[in-house]
Amino acid sequence: MIRFVLLLFFLNTLIYNSQAQNCTVQQFDTQAKIDGFAAQYPGCTRISNTVDIAGDDITNLDGLSGLIYIGDFLHINNCPLLTDISGISSVTEIGGEINIENNPLLENLIGLEGLTSTNSNLRVVYNQTLNSISSLSGITLVKGFLSVGGNPALTSLSGLDNLTTINGAFSSGLNDNLVDLTGLNNLTYIGGFFNLIQNPKLTSVTALLKLTKVLDYVNVSNNAILTNLSGLDNIDPTFFYLRIENSPMLSVCGVKSICKYVSNSIASVSVLGNATGCGSREEILATSECEQILPVTLISFSGKNIPEGNLLEWQTSSELNNAGFSVESSLNAKKFAEIAFIEGNGTVNTTKNYSFTESMPRNLTYYRLKQSDFDKSFSYSKIIAVGKEDPANAVQQVNIYPNPARGELVIESSNKSQGYSLKSLNGYVIKEASSLPAKPIDTGYLPNGLYLLTVGKDVFKVMIAN
C-alpha cells in the first residue's frame, strides 16, 4: 500500500512538473499580463507557441524572467512605452521568427544575448531610438533573412560581429545615421539577395571583405554620400542581378567582383544615377581598376556563314595573362565541346583581333568562347548561333526581355503554342496560359523582387524592378 501511495505521488509530481514547465500563451497585450505571468503559470519556463508582445502600456518584460524557451515566433511590436526587454535574458532558443518592430523608446536589445542562432527570420525595424544591437553578439547563424532597417539612431551594426551565415536575404535600409557596416566583418555567406538602400549617411562598406557568396542579387542604391564599393571585392560574381543606382557621390565601382560581373555581356546589370566612373556599365569597365583586374576585355564576338564554313571573329581591347581561347560548339546551345584553341597575347593594352573558321559545320551551330588565363582560371563569352536552322532539328530558342523587367516582360519563341507560367518564389501563380502571350506581360503592379518564369520545359529567373 505504501509503495502504491509513493508511486501515485511520484506520478502526480511528474505530471505537475511537466505541466508547470510547459505552457501556451496567446498574447501579452498589457503590462499586467506580463507581470502576472509567473502567478498564472507557476513554474512555466517554456512557451510552446508564438509569443506576441504588443500593448500601449507595456514598459518592460521583467515578468517573463523565468522563460528559457519560446517554441514559435517572438514578436515585440508596437509598444510605445517599452524601454527594456532584459526580462527575457534567460531565453536561449526561439523556434521561429524574431521581430522587433516599432518600439519608439527601445534603445537596445539587452535580453537577446542568450541566442546563438535564429531558426527563422530576424527583423529589427522601425525602432526610432534604437542605438545599439550589441546584444546580438552571440548569433553566428540566421536561418532565415536578416533585416535591419528604419532605425534612425543606429550608427553601425556592431553586435553582429560573430555572424558568419545568413541562409536567406540581407537588407539594411532607411537607417538615417548608419555610417558603416561595422559588425558584419565576419559575414561570409548570404543565401538570398543583398539590399543596401537609402542609408543617407553611409560612407563605407569595407566591413564586408569576408563576404564571398550572394546567391540572388546585389542592390546598392540611393545611398547619398557613399563614394566607394571597396568591401564588395570578394563576392563570387555568379549572383543573378546587379543594381547600382542613384548614389550621386559613388565614383569607385571598379572592385574585383563588380568588374568581373559587368564584364559578362549577358549579365543583368542596371547602373545609373551615380557619379562619373559608376555612371554606366561601360564607365565601370573603362576604369583603371577594372582594366587591372580583368584578364581579358572582350568587346565583340560574332559569326557568319561563308563558302569556306562558319567564320567566327572576336576582338579584345586589353588582355592580362591571357593564355588563349577555346572555341566551343554545340547543336542544342546546352552541351558544348571544344573544337579549337587559339592562343592569346599574354598581357597587352592594345586592340587584338582573332578569328577561326569551322570548315564543315552543321546547318545551325551554336558557339561560345572559353577564355583561359595562365593560372588556369577561365570565363565564358555569350553564345552565338551561325548557319541555317534545319526544321527537322529545330531548337526552340526562348528570349525573355527586358530582365530586369520594368513594367512589362516580353516572351519570344518560334513555338507560340507552348505554355508558360509566372510564379513568385513561394510558388504562388501570378499568370499562366497554355500558349505564349501575343503582347508583353504587364508587370507594373507586381512588387519588386525575384520571380520564376516557366516556358515549356525551361525555367528562367526574372527580376521585377519597377
C-alpha positions as a Markdown table, in Angstrom:
| # | Residue | x | y | z |
|---|---|---|---|---|
| 1 | Met | 0.0 | 0.0 | 0.0 |
| 2 | Ile | 2.8 | 2.4 | 0.9 |
| 3 | Arg | 4.5 | 1.6 | -2.4 |
| 4 | Phe | 1.3 | 2.4 | -4.2 |
| 5 | Val | 0.9 | 5.7 | -2.5 |
| 6 | Leu | 4.5 | 6.7 | -3.2 |
| 7 | Leu | 4.2 | 5.7 | -6.8 |
| 8 | Leu | 1.0 | 7.7 | -7.1 |
| 9 | Phe | 2.7 | 10.7 | -5.5 |
| 10 | Phe | 5.7 | 10.3 | -7.9 |
| 11 | Leu | 3.5 | 10.2 | -11.0 |
| 12 | Asn | 1.5 | 13.2 | -9.9 |
| 13 | Thr | 4.7 | 15.1 | -9.3 |
| 14 | Leu | 5.9 | 14.2 | -12.8 |
| 15 | Ile | 2.6 | 15.3 | -14.3 |
| 16 | Tyr | 2.6 | 18.6 | -12.3 |
| 17 | Asn | 6.2 | 19.4 | -13.2 |
| 18 | Ser | 5.6 | 18.6 | -16.9 |
| 19 | Gln | 2.5 | 20.9 | -16.9 |
| 20 | Ala | 4.3 | 23.6 | -15.0 |
| 21 | Gln | 7.3 | 23.8 | -17.2 |
| 22 | Asn | 5.4 | 24.0 | -20.5 |
| 23 | Cys | 2.5 | 26.3 | -21.2 |
| 24 | Thr | 0.6 | 28.0 | -24.0 |
| 25 | Val | 0.0 | 31.8 | -24.0 |
| 26 | Gln | -1.9 | 33.6 | -26.7 |
| 27 | Gln | -0.8 | 37.2 | -26.3 |
| 28 | Phe | 0.7 | 39.7 | -23.9 |
| 29 | Asp | -1.1 | 42.9 | -24.6 |
| 30 | Thr | -0.9 | 44.7 | -21.2 |
| 31 | Gln | 1.8 | 45.2 | -18.6 |
| 32 | Ala | -0.5 | 43.4 | -16.1 |
| 33 | Lys | -0.5 | 40.2 | -18.2 |
| 34 | Ile | 3.3 | 40.2 | -18.3 |
| 35 | Asp | 3.6 | 41.0 | -14.5 |
| 36 | Gly | 1.1 | 38.3 | -13.7 |
| 37 | Phe | 2.6 | 35.5 | -15.9 |
| 38 | Ala | 4.5 | 33.7 | -13.1 |
| 39 | Ala | 1.5 | 33.6 | -10.9 |
| 40 | Gln | -0.9 | 32.4 | -13.6 |
| 41 | Tyr | 1.6 | 29.8 | -15.0 |
| 42 | Pro | 3.6 | 28.8 | -12.0 |
| 43 | Gly | 6.9 | 27.1 | -12.9 |
| 44 | Cys | 6.4 | 27.6 | -16.6 |
| 45 | Thr | 9.8 | 28.0 | -18.3 |
| 46 | Arg | 8.8 | 27.0 | -21.9 |
| 47 | Ile | 6.1 | 28.6 | -24.0 |
| 48 | Ser | 5.3 | 26.2 | -26.8 |
| 49 | Asn | 3.7 | 28.6 | -29.2 |
| 50 | Thr | 4.1 | 32.2 | -30.7 |
| 51 | Val | 4.7 | 35.0 | -28.2 |
| 52 | Asp | 3.1 | 38.3 | -29.3 |
| 53 | Ile | 4.0 | 41.3 | -27.1 |
| 54 | Ala | 2.1 | 44.4 | -28.2 |
| 55 | Gly | 0.4 | 46.9 | -25.9 |
| 56 | Asp | 0.1 | 50.6 | -25.2 |
| 57 | Asp | 1.1 | 50.4 | -21.5 |
| 58 | Ile | 3.9 | 47.8 | -21.7 |
| 59 | Thr | 7.2 | 49.2 | -20.3 |
| 60 | Asn | 9.3 | 46.1 | -19.5 |
| 61 | Leu | 9.3 | 42.3 | -19.8 |
| 62 | Asp | 10.6 | 41.6 | -16.2 |
| 63 | Gly | 7.6 | 39.3 | -15.5 |
| 64 | Leu | 8.9 | 36.8 | -18.2 |
| 65 | Ser | 12.3 | 36.4 | -16.5 |
| 66 | Gly | 11.7 | 32.6 | -15.9 |
| 67 | Leu | 11.4 | 31.8 | -19.6 |
| 68 | Ile | 14.2 | 29.8 | -21.3 |
| 69 | Tyr | 12.4 | 28.7 | -24.5 |
| 70 | Ile | 9.8 | 30.0 | -27.0 |
| 71 | Gly | 8.6 | 27.4 | -29.4 |
| 72 | Asp | 7.5 | 29.6 | -32.3 |
| 73 | Phe | 7.7 | 33.3 | -33.2 |
| 74 | Leu | 8.7 | 36.1 | -30.9 |
| 75 | His | 7.1 | 39.4 | -31.9 |
| 76 | Ile | 7.7 | 42.5 | -29.9 |
| 77 | Asn | 5.8 | 45.1 | -31.8 |
| 78 | Asn | 4.0 | 48.4 | -31.4 |
| 79 | Cys | 4.8 | 49.1 | -27.7 |
| 80 | Pro | 5.1 | 52.9 | -27.5 |
| 81 | Leu | 6.3 | 52.8 | -23.8 |
| 82 | Leu | 8.6 | 49.8 | -23.9 |
| 83 | Thr | 12.2 | 50.7 | -22.8 |
| 84 | Asp | 13.6 | 47.4 | -21.7 |
| 85 | Ile | 13.4 | 43.8 | -22.9 |
| 86 | Ser | 16.0 | 42.4 | -20.5 |
| 87 | Gly | 13.3 | 40.4 | -18.8 |
| 88 | Ile | 13.8 | 37.6 | -21.5 |
| 89 | Ser | 17.6 | 37.4 | -20.9 |
| 90 | Ser | 17.2 | 33.7 | -19.9 |
| 91 | Val | 15.7 | 32.7 | -23.3 |
| 92 | Thr | 18.3 | 30.7 | -25.2 |
| 93 | Glu | 16.2 | 29.3 | -28.1 |
| 94 | Ile | 13.3 | 30.7 | -30.2 |
| 95 | Gly | 11.7 | 28.3 | -32.6 |
| 96 | Gly | 10.6 | 30.8 | -35.2 |
| 97 | Glu | 10.9 | 34.4 | -36.4 |
| 98 | Ile | 12.1 | 37.2 | -34.2 |
| 99 | Asn | 10.5 | 40.5 | -35.0 |
| 100 | Ile | 11.4 | 43.7 | -33.0 |
| 101 | Glu | 9.3 | 46.4 | -34.7 |
| 102 | Asn | 8.0 | 49.9 | -34.0 |
| 103 | Asn | 9.0 | 50.3 | -30.4 |
| 104 | Pro | 9.9 | 54.1 | -30.3 |
| 105 | Leu | 11.5 | 54.2 | -26.8 |
| 106 | Leu | 13.6 | 51.0 | -27.1 |
| 107 | Glu | 17.3 | 51.9 | -27.1 |
| 108 | Asn | 19.0 | 48.5 | -27.1 |
| 109 | Leu | 18.3 | 44.7 | -27.4 |
| 110 | Ile | 19.6 | 43.6 | -24.0 |
| 111 | Gly | 17.6 | 40.5 | -23.4 |
| 112 | Leu | 18.6 | 38.7 | -26.6 |
| 113 | Glu | 22.2 | 38.0 | -25.6 |
| 114 | Gly | 21.4 | 34.3 | -24.9 |
| 115 | Leu | 20.8 | 33.5 | -28.6 |
| 116 | Thr | 23.4 | 31.8 | -30.8 |
| 117 | Ser | 21.2 | 31.4 | -33.9 |
| 118 | Thr | 17.8 | 32.1 | -35.2 |
| 119 | Asn | 15.6 | 29.3 | -36.6 |
| 120 | Ser | 13.9 | 31.7 | -39.0 |
| 121 | Asn | 13.9 | 35.4 | -39.8 |
| 122 | Leu | 15.4 | 38.2 | -37.7 |
| 123 | Arg | 13.8 | 41.6 | -38.2 |
| 124 | Val | 14.8 | 44.7 | -36.3 |
| 125 | Val | 12.9 | 47.6 | -37.9 |
| 126 | Tyr | 11.4 | 51.0 | -37.3 |
| 127 | Asn | 12.6 | 51.4 | -33.7 |
| 128 | Gln | 13.1 | 55.2 | -33.5 |
| 129 | Thr | 15.6 | 55.4 | -30.7 |
| 130 | Leu | 17.4 | 52.1 | -31.0 |
| 131 | Asn | 21.1 | 52.9 | -30.9 |
| 132 | Ser | 22.7 | 49.5 | -30.2 |
| 133 | Ile | 22.2 | 45.9 | -31.3 |
| 134 | Ser | 25.3 | 44.7 | -29.4 |
| 135 | Ser | 23.2 | 42.1 | -27.5 |
| 136 | Leu | 23.1 | 40.0 | -30.7 |
| 137 | Ser | 26.8 | 39.2 | -30.4 |
| 138 | Gly | 26.1 | 35.6 | -29.7 |
| 139 | Ile | 24.4 | 34.9 | -33.0 |
| 140 | Thr | 26.5 | 33.1 | -35.6 |
| 141 | Leu | 23.7 | 31.9 | -37.9 |
| 142 | Val | 20.5 | 33.4 | -39.2 |
| 143 | Lys | 18.5 | 30.6 | -40.8 |
| 144 | Gly | 16.0 | 32.9 | -42.5 |
| 145 | Phe | 16.5 | 36.5 | -43.7 |
| 146 | Leu | 18.1 | 39.4 | -41.7 |
| 147 | Ser | 16.5 | 42.9 | -41.9 |
| 148 | Val | 17.8 | 45.9 | -40.1 |
| 149 | Gly | 16.0 | 49.0 | -41.3 |
| 150 | Gly | 14.2 | 52.2 | -40.4 |
| 151 | Asn | 16.3 | 52.6 | -37.2 |
| 152 | Pro | 17.3 | 56.3 | -37.4 |
| 153 | Ala | 19.5 | 56.3 | -34.2 |
| 154 | Leu | 21.6 | 53.3 | -35.3 |
| 155 | Thr | 25.1 | 54.2 | -36.5 |
| 156 | Ser | 26.6 | 50.8 | -37.1 |
| 157 | Leu | 25.8 | 47.1 | -36.9 |
| 158 | Ser | 28.2 | 46.3 | -34.1 |
| 159 | Gly | 26.8 | 43.3 | -32.3 |
| 160 | Leu | 26.6 | 41.1 | -35.3 |
| 161 | Asp | 30.4 | 40.5 | -35.2 |
| 162 | Asn | 30.1 | 36.7 | -34.8 |
| 163 | Leu | 27.6 | 36.3 | -37.6 |
| 164 | Thr | 29.0 | 34.3 | -40.5 |
| 165 | Thr | 26.0 | 32.9 | -42.3 |
| 166 | Ile | 22.6 | 34.2 | -43.4 |
| 167 | Asn | 20.6 | 31.5 | -45.1 |
| 168 | Gly | 18.1 | 34.0 | -46.5 |
| 169 | Ala | 18.4 | 37.5 | -47.7 |
| 170 | Phe | 20.0 | 40.5 | -46.1 |
| 171 | Ser | 18.6 | 44.0 | -46.1 |
| 172 | Ser | 19.6 | 47.2 | -44.5 |
| 173 | Gly | 17.9 | 50.4 | -45.5 |
| 174 | Leu | 16.3 | 53.6 | -44.2 |
| 175 | Asn | 18.8 | 53.9 | -41.4 |
| 176 | Asp | 19.3 | 57.6 | -41.3 |
| 177 | Asn | 22.5 | 57.7 | -39.3 |
| 178 | Leu | 24.2 | 54.4 | -40.3 |
| 179 | Val | 27.8 | 55.3 | -41.1 |
| 180 | Asp | 29.3 | 51.9 | -42.0 |
| 181 | Leu | 28.6 | 48.2 | -41.8 |
| 182 | Thr | 30.9 | 47.5 | -38.8 |
| 183 | Gly | 29.6 | 44.4 | -37.2 |
| 184 | Leu | 29.4 | 42.4 | -40.4 |
| 185 | Asn | 33.2 | 41.8 | -40.5 |
| 186 | Asn | 32.9 | 38.0 | -40.3 |
| 187 | Leu | 29.9 | 37.5 | -42.7 |
| 188 | Thr | 30.8 | 35.1 | -45.5 |
| 189 | Tyr | 27.5 | 33.8 | -47.0 |
| 190 | Ile | 24.1 | 35.3 | -47.9 |
| 191 | Gly | 21.7 | 32.7 | -49.3 |
| 192 | Gly | 19.3 | 35.3 | -50.9 |
| 193 | Phe | 19.6 | 38.8 | -52.1 |
| 194 | Phe | 21.8 | 41.7 | -50.7 |
| 195 | Asn | 20.0 | 45.0 | -50.3 |
| 196 | Leu | 21.8 | 48.2 | -49.1 |
| 197 | Ile | 19.4 | 51.0 | -49.9 |
| 198 | Gln | 18.6 | 54.5 | -48.7 |
| 199 | Asn | 21.1 | 54.9 | -45.9 |
| 200 | Pro | 21.8 | 58.7 | -46.3 |
| 201 | Lys | 25.0 | 58.8 | -44.1 |
| 202 | Leu | 26.6 | 55.5 | -45.2 |
| 203 | Thr | 30.2 | 56.1 | -46.1 |
| 204 | Ser | 31.8 | 52.7 | -46.2 |
| 205 | Val | 31.1 | 49.0 | -46.9 |
| 206 | Thr | 34.7 | 47.8 | -46.2 |
| 207 | Ala | 33.4 | 45.6 | -43.4 |
| 208 | Leu | 32.1 | 43.1 | -46.0 |
| 209 | Leu | 35.6 | 42.0 | -47.2 |
| 210 | Lys | 35.0 | 38.4 | -46.0 |
| 211 | Leu | 31.7 | 38.1 | -47.9 |
| 212 | Thr | 32.2 | 35.6 | -50.7 |
| 213 | Lys | 28.8 | 34.4 | -51.7 |
| 214 | Val | 25.4 | 36.1 | -52.5 |
| 215 | Leu | 23.0 | 33.7 | -54.2 |
| 216 | Asp | 20.5 | 36.1 | -55.7 |
| 217 | Tyr | 21.1 | 39.8 | -56.5 |
| 218 | Val | 23.2 | 42.7 | -55.2 |
| 219 | Asn | 21.5 | 46.0 | -54.9 |
| 220 | Val | 23.4 | 49.1 | -53.6 |
| 221 | Ser | 21.1 | 52.1 | -54.3 |
| 222 | Asn | 20.1 | 55.5 | -53.0 |
| 223 | Asn | 23.0 | 55.9 | -50.6 |
| 224 | Ala | 23.6 | 59.7 | -50.8 |
| 225 | Ile | 27.2 | 60.1 | -49.7 |
| 226 | Leu | 28.7 | 56.6 | -50.4 |
| 227 | Thr | 31.7 | 57.1 | -52.7 |
| 228 | Asn | 33.3 | 53.6 | -52.9 |
| 229 | Leu | 32.3 | 50.0 | -53.2 |
| 230 | Ser | 35.6 | 48.6 | -51.7 |
| 231 | Gly | 34.5 | 45.8 | -49.4 |
| 232 | Leu | 32.4 | 44.0 | -52.0 |
| 233 | Asp | 35.6 | 42.8 | -53.7 |
| 234 | Asn | 35.5 | 39.1 | -52.9 |
| 235 | Ile | 31.9 | 38.2 | -53.7 |
| 236 | Asp | 31.7 | 35.4 | -56.2 |
| 237 | Pro | 30.4 | 37.1 | -59.4 |
| 238 | Thr | 27.9 | 34.4 | -60.1 |
| 239 | Phe | 25.0 | 36.1 | -58.5 |
| 240 | Phe | 21.8 | 36.7 | -60.5 |
| 241 | Tyr | 21.5 | 40.5 | -60.9 |
| 242 | Leu | 23.4 | 43.7 | -60.1 |
| 243 | Arg | 21.8 | 47.1 | -59.4 |
| 244 | Ile | 23.9 | 50.2 | -58.5 |
| 245 | Glu | 21.6 | 53.2 | -58.8 |
| 246 | Asn | 21.1 | 56.8 | -57.6 |
| 247 | Ser | 24.1 | 57.3 | -55.3 |
| 248 | Pro | 25.3 | 60.7 | -56.6 |
| 249 | Met | 28.7 | 60.6 | -55.0 |
| 250 | Leu | 29.6 | 57.0 | -55.8 |
| 251 | Ser | 32.5 | 57.1 | -58.2 |
| 252 | Val | 34.6 | 53.9 | -57.4 |
| 253 | Cys | 32.8 | 50.8 | -58.5 |
| 254 | Gly | 35.8 | 49.1 | -60.0 |
| 255 | Val | 36.3 | 46.4 | -57.4 |
| 256 | Lys | 37.0 | 42.8 | -58.4 |
| 257 | Ser | 33.6 | 41.2 | -58.1 |
| 258 | Ile | 31.8 | 44.1 | -59.8 |
| 259 | Cys | 34.4 | 44.3 | -62.6 |
| 260 | Lys | 34.0 | 40.6 | -63.3 |
| 261 | Tyr | 30.2 | 40.6 | -63.2 |
| 262 | Val | 29.7 | 43.6 | -65.5 |
| 263 | Ser | 32.3 | 42.2 | -68.0 |
| 264 | Asn | 29.9 | 39.3 | -68.7 |
| 265 | Ser | 27.9 | 40.5 | -71.7 |
| 266 | Ile | 24.8 | 38.5 | -70.8 |
| 267 | Ala | 24.8 | 39.5 | -67.1 |
| 268 | Ser | 21.7 | 41.5 | -65.9 |
| 269 | Val | 23.0 | 45.0 | -64.9 |
| 270 | Ser | 21.4 | 48.3 | -64.0 |
| 271 | Val | 23.9 | 51.1 | -63.3 |
| 272 | Leu | 22.6 | 54.7 | -63.4 |
| 273 | Gly | 22.4 | 57.9 | -61.4 |
| 274 | Asn | 25.8 | 57.7 | -59.8 |
| 275 | Ala | 28.9 | 59.8 | -60.2 |
| 276 | Thr | 31.4 | 59.6 | -63.1 |
| 277 | Gly | 33.1 | 56.3 | -63.0 |
| 278 | Cys | 30.0 | 54.5 | -61.9 |
| 279 | Gly | 27.5 | 56.1 | -64.3 |
| 280 | Ser | 27.1 | 53.1 | -66.5 |
| 281 | Arg | 28.3 | 49.6 | -67.2 |
| 282 | Glu | 30.7 | 51.0 | -69.8 |
| 283 | Glu | 32.2 | 53.5 | -67.4 |
| 284 | Ile | 32.9 | 50.8 | -64.8 |
| 285 | Leu | 34.7 | 48.6 | -67.4 |
| 286 | Ala | 36.7 | 51.6 | -68.6 |
| 287 | Thr | 38.2 | 52.3 | -65.1 |
| 288 | Ser | 41.8 | 51.6 | -64.4 |
| 289 | Glu | 40.8 | 49.3 | -61.6 |
| 290 | Cys | 38.8 | 47.0 | -63.9 |
| 291 | Glu | 41.5 | 47.1 | -66.6 |
| 292 | Gln | 43.9 | 45.8 | -64.0 |
| 293 | Ile | 41.5 | 43.2 | -62.6 |
| 294 | Leu | 40.0 | 41.7 | -65.7 |
| 295 | Pro | 42.3 | 39.3 | -67.5 |
| 296 | Val | 40.6 | 40.0 | -70.9 |
| 297 | Thr | 38.2 | 42.6 | -72.1 |
| 298 | Leu | 36.2 | 41.0 | -74.9 |
| 299 | Ile | 34.5 | 43.8 | -76.8 |
| 300 | Ser | 32.9 | 41.8 | -79.7 |
| 301 | Phe | 32.2 | 38.2 | -80.7 |
| 302 | Ser | 30.3 | 37.4 | -83.9 |
| 303 | Gly | 30.0 | 34.8 | -86.6 |
| 304 | Lys | 28.8 | 34.3 | -90.2 |
| 305 | Asn | 28.4 | 31.5 | -92.8 |
| 306 | Ile | 30.8 | 31.8 | -95.7 |
| 307 | Pro | 31.7 | 29.4 | -98.6 |
| 308 | Glu | 34.6 | 28.0 | -96.5 |
| 309 | Gly | 32.4 | 27.3 | -93.4 |
| 310 | Asn | 31.4 | 29.2 | -90.3 |
| 311 | Leu | 33.7 | 32.2 | -89.7 |
| 312 | Leu | 34.0 | 33.3 | -86.1 |
| 313 | Glu | 35.6 | 36.7 | -85.2 |
| 314 | Trp | 36.2 | 38.4 | -81.9 |
| 315 | Gln | 38.1 | 41.3 | -80.6 |
| 316 | Thr | 39.7 | 42.3 | -77.3 |
| 317 | Ser | 40.6 | 45.8 | -76.0 |
| 318 | Ser | 43.1 | 44.6 | -73.4 |
| 319 | Glu | 44.5 | 41.3 | -72.1 |
| 320 | Leu | 46.1 | 40.3 | -68.8 |
| 321 | Asn | 47.9 | 36.9 | -68.6 |
| 322 | Asn | 45.7 | 35.6 | -71.4 |
| 323 | Ala | 46.7 | 32.0 | -72.3 |
| 324 | Gly | 44.0 | 31.8 | -75.1 |
| 325 | Phe | 40.5 | 30.9 | -76.2 |
| 326 | Ser | 38.9 | 27.6 | -76.5 |
| 327 | Val | 36.3 | 27.7 | -79.3 |
| 328 | Glu | 33.4 | 25.5 | -78.2 |
| 329 | Ser | 30.4 | 24.4 | -80.4 |
| 330 | Ser | 27.0 | 22.9 | -79.8 |
| 331 | Leu | 24.0 | 21.7 | -81.7 |
| 332 | Asn | 21.5 | 22.5 | -79.0 |
| 333 | Ala | 23.0 | 25.5 | -77.1 |
| 334 | Lys | 23.3 | 23.4 | -74.0 |
| 335 | Lys | 26.1 | 20.8 | -74.4 |
| 336 | Phe | 29.3 | 22.3 | -75.7 |
| 337 | Ala | 32.6 | 20.6 | -76.9 |
| 338 | Glu | 35.9 | 22.2 | -77.7 |
| 339 | Ile | 36.8 | 22.3 | -81.4 |
| 340 | Ala | 39.8 | 24.5 | -81.4 |
| 341 | Phe | 42.2 | 26.5 | -79.2 |
| 342 | Ile | 43.5 | 29.9 | -80.3 |
| 343 | Glu | 46.5 | 31.3 | -78.3 |
| 344 | Gly | 46.1 | 34.6 | -76.6 |
| 345 | Asn | 48.6 | 37.5 | -76.5 |
| 346 | Gly | 49.5 | 37.3 | -72.8 |
| 347 | Thr | 49.4 | 40.8 | -71.4 |
| 348 | Val | 48.7 | 43.7 | -73.9 |
| 349 | Asn | 46.8 | 47.0 | -73.7 |
| 350 | Thr | 46.1 | 47.3 | -77.4 |
| 351 | Thr | 43.2 | 46.0 | -79.5 |
| 352 | Lys | 43.7 | 42.4 | -80.8 |
| 353 | Asn | 41.6 | 40.6 | -83.4 |
| 354 | Tyr | 41.0 | 36.9 | -83.6 |
| 355 | Ser | 39.3 | 34.5 | -86.0 |
| 356 | Phe | 38.5 | 30.9 | -86.6 |
| 357 | Thr | 36.7 | 29.0 | -89.4 |
| 358 | Glu | 34.9 | 25.7 | -88.8 |
| 359 | Ser | 35.2 | 24.1 | -92.3 |
| 360 | Met | 32.4 | 21.5 | -92.1 |
| 361 | Pro | 29.6 | 22.9 | -89.8 |
| 362 | Arg | 26.1 | 21.6 | -89.4 |
| 363 | Asn | 23.1 | 23.6 | -90.7 |
| 364 | Leu | 22.9 | 25.6 | -87.4 |
| 365 | Thr | 25.7 | 25.6 | -84.8 |
| 366 | Tyr | 26.0 | 27.4 | -81.5 |
| 367 | Tyr | 29.4 | 28.8 | -80.4 |
| 368 | Arg | 31.0 | 30.2 | -77.3 |
| 369 | Leu | 34.5 | 31.2 | -76.2 |
| 370 | Lys | 36.2 | 29.9 | -73.1 |
| 371 | Gln | 38.9 | 32.4 | -72.2 |
| 372 | Ser | 41.7 | 30.9 | -70.0 |
| 373 | Asp | 44.4 | 32.6 | -68.0 |
| 374 | Phe | 47.9 | 31.1 | -67.4 |
| 375 | Asp | 46.8 | 30.3 | -63.9 |
| 376 | Lys | 44.0 | 28.1 | -65.3 |
| 377 | Ser | 41.1 | 30.4 | -64.3 |
| 378 | Phe | 38.6 | 30.9 | -67.1 |
| 379 | Ser | 35.4 | 32.7 | -68.1 |
| 380 | Tyr | 32.8 | 32.2 | -70.9 |
| 381 | Ser | 31.6 | 34.6 | -73.6 |
| 382 | Lys | 28.0 | 34.9 | -74.8 |
| 383 | Ile | 26.5 | 32.2 | -77.1 |
| 384 | Ile | 26.1 | 33.0 | -80.8 |
| 385 | Ala | 24.3 | 31.0 | -83.5 |
| 386 | Val | 25.7 | 30.6 | -87.0 |
| 387 | Gly | 24.1 | 28.9 | -90.1 |
| 388 | Lys | 20.6 | 28.0 | -91.1 |
| 389 | Glu | 18.1 | 26.1 | -89.0 |
| 390 | Asp | 17.2 | 22.6 | -90.1 |
| 391 | Pro | 13.4 | 22.5 | -89.4 |
| 392 | Ala | 13.6 | 18.8 | -88.6 |
| 393 | Asn | 16.1 | 19.5 | -85.8 |
| 394 | Ala | 14.9 | 22.9 | -84.8 |
| 395 | Val | 15.9 | 24.1 | -81.3 |
| 396 | Gln | 13.2 | 26.2 | -79.8 |
| 397 | Gln | 15.0 | 29.3 | -78.6 |
| 398 | Val | 13.2 | 31.4 | -75.9 |
| 399 | Asn | 14.1 | 35.0 | -75.4 |
| 400 | Ile | 13.0 | 36.8 | -72.2 |
| 401 | Tyr | 13.5 | 40.6 | -72.1 |
| 402 | Pro | 14.0 | 43.0 | -70.6 |
| 403 | Asn | 15.4 | 41.4 | -67.5 |
| 404 | Pro | 15.1 | 43.1 | -65.1 |
| 405 | Ala | 11.6 | 43.9 | -66.2 |
| 406 | Arg | 10.3 | 47.5 | -65.6 |
| 407 | Gly | 6.6 | 47.5 | -66.3 |
| 408 | Glu | 6.5 | 44.8 | -68.9 |
| 409 | Leu | 8.1 | 41.5 | -69.9 |
| 410 | Val | 8.3 | 40.0 | -73.4 |
| 411 | Ile | 8.5 | 36.3 | -74.2 |
| 412 | Glu | 9.7 | 35.5 | -77.7 |
| 413 | Ser | 9.8 | 32.0 | -79.2 |
| 414 | Ser | 9.3 | 30.4 | -82.5 |
| 415 | Asn | 7.0 | 27.9 | -80.8 |
| 416 | Lys | 4.0 | 30.0 | -79.7 |
| 417 | Ser | 1.9 | 27.0 | -78.7 |
| 418 | Gln | 3.9 | 26.1 | -75.6 |
| 419 | Gly | 2.5 | 27.1 | -72.2 |
| 420 | Tyr | 4.0 | 29.4 | -69.6 |
| 421 | Ser | 3.6 | 30.4 | -66.0 |
| 422 | Leu | 4.9 | 33.3 | -63.9 |
| 423 | Lys | 5.2 | 32.4 | -60.2 |
| 424 | Ser | 6.5 | 34.0 | -57.0 |
| 425 | Leu | 9.4 | 32.3 | -55.2 |
| 426 | Asn | 6.9 | 30.7 | -52.8 |
| 427 | Gly | 5.0 | 29.1 | -55.6 |
| 428 | Tyr | 2.1 | 31.5 | -56.0 |
| 429 | Val | 0.9 | 31.5 | -59.6 |
| 430 | Ile | 0.6 | 35.1 | -60.9 |
| 431 | Lys | -0.1 | 34.4 | -64.6 |
| 432 | Glu | -0.3 | 31.2 | -66.7 |
| 433 | Ala | -1.7 | 30.1 | -70.1 |
| 434 | Ser | -1.4 | 27.2 | -72.5 |
| 435 | Ser | 0.2 | 29.3 | -75.1 |
| 436 | Leu | 2.6 | 32.3 | -75.2 |
| 437 | Pro | 1.1 | 35.8 | -74.9 |
| 438 | Ala | 0.9 | 37.9 | -78.1 |
| 439 | Lys | 1.6 | 41.0 | -76.1 |
| 440 | Pro | 4.1 | 41.9 | -73.3 |
| 441 | Ile | 3.1 | 40.7 | -69.9 |
| 442 | Asp | 2.2 | 43.6 | -67.6 |
| 443 | Thr | 4.5 | 43.6 | -64.5 |
| 444 | Gly | 3.9 | 47.1 | -63.3 |
| 445 | Tyr | 1.7 | 46.1 | -60.5 |
| 446 | Leu | 4.0 | 43.4 | -59.1 |
| 447 | Pro | 6.2 | 44.0 | -56.0 |
| 448 | Asn | 9.9 | 44.3 | -56.9 |
| 449 | Gly | 11.9 | 41.1 | -56.5 |
| 450 | Leu | 12.7 | 37.7 | -58.0 |
| 451 | Tyr | 10.2 | 35.6 | -59.8 |
| 452 | Leu | 10.3 | 32.3 | -61.7 |
| 453 | Leu | 9.0 | 32.1 | -65.3 |
| 454 | Thr | 8.4 | 28.7 | -66.8 |
| 455 | Val | 8.2 | 28.4 | -70.6 |
| 456 | Gly | 7.7 | 24.9 | -71.9 |
| 457 | Lys | 10.3 | 22.9 | -70.0 |
| 458 | Asp | 12.6 | 25.8 | -69.4 |
| 459 | Val | 12.7 | 27.9 | -66.2 |
| 460 | Phe | 14.0 | 31.4 | -66.1 |
| 461 | Lys | 14.7 | 33.7 | -63.2 |
| 462 | Val | 13.1 | 37.1 | -63.8 |
| 463 | Met | 13.8 | 40.2 | -61.7 |
| 464 | Ile | 11.0 | 42.8 | -61.4 |
| 465 | Ala | 12.4 | 46.3 | -60.8 |
| 466 | Asn | 9.6 | 48.8 | -61.5 |
